[in-house]
């Protein structure tokens, strides 16, 4: 590619905070829930680079022509691959797009086509823009992107009150929160100089298993919630424990270890012939990169309070955080009904039906 710089590029990152910040020179964008993707375009040649610097191009062939139609002839653009549905963003379906079989890639490209949301312009023609202020890069992005039905420019606002409203309303469309950026800031690869505000909630979950840490003790707790029929679903994990806490947790959960002859609600995991649709843990996947995902079952009798950001379908979207044990809670009381469901939000209010959004307000 004949560009000012080529792949890989490490994307600029954001540090977390709990409230939408306010200050001179800050601008705000929705935080899109998809795959971070830096697009390199030189004529007909288009390369999709991921956050971990692995190419994404072969998995999303349906977005290449829309990008050729929408982006400048020679450019580098930072943004997010998202899967937009009538009910909002669907990250779970987006995950299924990473598949080794070409036939499956082709079929999913038709069944679940992705869109691209652009939010930064890193190079245009012969010019490397990374040292320019974000406000300049943003202006050039808006001027140079000719959007079609699958390419969007992320909305931006300088009003913290609008950003706070986005934070509340857009969760109903599957968005992660909001990001605050310094309008005068340069693009710094792999540096957490932006600020992200994400939703944080708590839930009481059943601990039904654990995975060992490679250095000993508990690496993660396997969490479950009951549905209306009484089936216990695996909803995610709680992890990130200190070395001392890992050892303590192993002692704390040892009394719940299964004894000979004990039953377990996830006993059929791996035997798909008997699988009843309940979400369960374990097994290797295309996302596990060879990691050992074996787990140790526990009698589902202990309850833990965890902190989580939001749900994706029937699972926690990100790893949950251990808060405390809840000996006062019965496992059977840990149901999906306790979870807060945000009201739905129509993304066309934010992005527009044609795909191009430069607005500073969703209405």
N, C-alpha and C positions, 0 to 999 in steps of 0.2 A: 504493500500500500504506500502511495506517495502522499503522506500526511506529515505535519510537523512532528508528530510522535506516534508510535504504534502500540499495539497491545503487548503485554498486559499493562493496565493502569489500575492502581489500587484506589478505590473510591474514597472520597472524603466522608467522614463519619460524624456521629453526633453523640454527645454525652447526655445521660438521662437526668431529668429533674421532675418534680412533682406538680409544678404549677407553670402555666404559660407565663414566660418572662415578659417584662415590659422595659423599654429603654430606647434611647435615641439610636436611630439607624437600624433597628431590627425589622425584618420582614418575615412573614409566616407563610407556610405551605401546609396542606394536608400531608399526613404521613401515610403513603400508600403501602398496602400489604401485598407484596408480590416478590419477585426476584429482582434484586438490584442488577442493573444491566447497563454497561457502557457500550454504546454503539459507535463503531468505526466505519465510516463510509468513504469510499473512493470510487466514484462512478457506480458501476454495477456491483462492485465488490462490497459486501457488507459483512462485518464481523461483530458478533454479539459476545461481549466479555462479561463474566460473572464477578461477584464480589471476591470469590476465592481464586480468581484469575483462570478459571476453567472455561473453555468456550461453550456457549449455549446455542450456537447457530444451528446445528443439526436438529435440535429438538423443537425449534419453532420456525419451520420453513414458511408458514403462512404470513408471518409478519415482515418478511424481507421485502416483498414488493410494495406494501404500504410505506415502509421506511424509505425505499427508493423514490417513491412518489412525493413524500412529505419533507424529507430532510434536504439540506443543501448538498450539492454535488460532492463536495469534499468537506468532511466535518467529523468531530468527535463529540458525542452527546451523552450526558449522564441522565439516567432515568430509571424507570421501573417497568418490568413486564408484569402485567396484571391480567386476571381473567374476570371480565365483567359479565355479570348475569343480571336478569331482571330483579334479583333479590340482593344485588350488591356484588362485592368482590368475593371470589371463592378460592381461597388459598389451597384448600384440600384438593380440589380438582386440578389446580395448577401444579401441585406436586406430582400428580400422576403423569404429567407431560414428559418427565425425565425417564425415558425408557430405552433400553439398548436395542430393541427390535425396530428396524426401519419400517416394517409394515404397521406396527402399532403407532409409531410416530406419525405416519401419514394419516392413519385413521383419526387419531386424536386431534390432529391439526384441523380436520374438517368438523369434528364433533364439538371441540372446545377451543375455538380459536382465541388467541391472546390479543391484547392491546398493549400499546406502549405509551407510558406517560413520561414526557420529557420535562426535566426541571433544571438543567444546567447545560451550557454550551462551553466545551473545553477547547475546541479548535474550530476554526472556520477558514477554509482555503489554505493559504500558507501561514496563517497566524495562529500561534499558540496563545490562548486566552487565559490560561490558568493563573497568571499573575495579575490579571485585571480584576477590579472590584466586581463583586457579585451583581450589583445593579447593572453594570455594563454588560456582563455576560447574559443576564436575564433579558435585557432589552434586545440584544442581538438574537437571542433565541426566539423571541416573539416575532421579530422582523423576518427571520429566515425560515421558519417552519411553516409549511403549507399543509395543514392537517387534512387527513381523510378520516374515514370511518373507524380506523383502528389506531390512529395516532392522536395523542392528546398533548397539550401543553398544560402543566399543572397550574391551577389557579394560585395566586399569590396576593397577599394583603399586607399593608403596613399598619393595620388597625388591630391592636391586641384584643379588643372586644369581639371583633369578627373571628379572630383566631380561637377565642374561648368558646364561641358559639359553634365553630367547626368542630372543636374538640368534643363537644357534647353531641351534636346532631349527626356527625358523619360516622360515628361508631355504628349506627344503624345500617350503614351501607358496607360495613366490613373494613373500614379504614382503621389504622392503628392509633392515630392521635394527630399531633401537629409537630412541625419542625420549625424552629426559629433560626434565622441566618443573619449574619452581619452583612448589611448591604454593601459595605466597603471592603469586605474580606476577600482575599485571594483563595484559590482552590488549592488546598493542602492535602495531598494524597495521604490516606491512612491516618489522618489526624482528626481527633474528636473536637472540632472547633464549632460545630453546630450544636444546637440544643434540641432534644426531643422530649416531648411530654406524652406519656402513654398512660392508659387507664390501669388502675391497680384496684383489685377487689380481693376479698377473702372468701374461702369456701371450706366447709368441713367435708373431708374425704375419708374413705375407708383405705387403710393400708393393707394391700392383699399380696405384697411380695416386695422383693428388693434385689438390687444388682450389686455385686461386690465391686469395690474400687480396686484398681490394679495395685495400689500400695497398701491394701488392707482396709477392713471395715466396710461400712455401707457407702457405696457410691451414689445410689439413688433409691428412693422409695417409690414403689409403684402404686398409683392412686386409682381409686375406683369410686363410681357413683351409681346408684340404683335408678333404673327407669321405672315407669309406671307399672310394668308387669313384674317387677321384682328381680330383673336381671342386672347383674353387676357388670358395668362397662369399665374398661380401662380408659381413663381420661387423660393420663399424662404422668409425669414424674416430678418429684421434688429432689433437688440435688444441690451441688455447690457447698458441701460441708467442709469444715476444717478437718485436719488430720485427727485432732483430739475428739471432735464431735463424731467423726465416722466410727471410731471405736466405741464411744458411748452409745450410739444408736444401735450398734450390733448387740450390745448387752441389753438394751431396752426392748428390742423386738424378739430376742431369743425365746421368751416364753410363748410367743405365738407361732413357733415353728410347727410345721405339720408333723404329726405322729403317724406311724404306720396305720393305714386304713382310713385316714382322714380324707374327706372329700374336699374339693376346691372348685369354685365357680368357673375357673379358667382351665380346668383339667383337659379340655379338648383342644387347647391351642396347638396348632400344627396338624391336627387331624381334620382337614377341611371337609371330609365326608360327614362329620358329625357337627360341623360348625353351625350355630343357630343364628348368626348375625350379630352376636354380642361382640363388642370391641374388646380385644385382648392384647396383651403385650407379647414381646419375644419375636424370635425369628430374624433372619437376615433380610435386608432390603437393599434396593439400589442406592439408598441414602446412607447406609451404615458403613460403607467403605471398608468392609472386612472386619469391623469391630465385633467383639464378642458381646452379643446381646442376651446371653443366657441369664436366667433369673431364678431366684429362690422363692417358692410360694410360701405364703403365710396364711394362717387362719384369719379370715376377714373379720377381726374382732376389735381392732384398735382404730381410733379416729384421730386424724390430725387436721389442724387448721393450717391452710396454705394461702399464700398470697399469689394471685394470678392477674394477668392483664386482660385477656378476653378469650372467649370461646371461638373455635372454628368448627362448625358442625357440632359434634358431640365430644370434642376434646379441647383441652387447653391449647391455645395456639403456641405458647412458649413454655419453657420449663417453669414450674411453680417454685415458690420459696417456702421452706418450712417456717412456720410461725410458732406453734406449740402443740403439744398433745392435748386432746380433749377427752379426758376420762369420763366426763359428764355426759357425753353423747353416745347414743346407741348407734351402731353401724347402720341399721336399717333406716335410720332417720336421714342418712346422707344421700339425698336424692337430687335430681336435676332441678326440682322445683325451687330449691333455695337460691338458684342462680338468677341474677338480674338480667333481663333481656332488654337491650336498648330498642327504642322504637325504630321501625324501618325508615330508611331515607332513600329517596329516588336520586341516583347518581346523575341523571340527566339535568337535574337542577344545578349541579356543580360543573359538569363537563359539557353539557349541551348535547343535543341529539346528533350533531354533525361531527363531534369529536374535538373541536378546537375551543379551548377555554383560556381567555386572558382576563377573565373577570376577577374582581376582588371581592365578590360576594356571591353566595350560591343562589340567591333569588333573582 
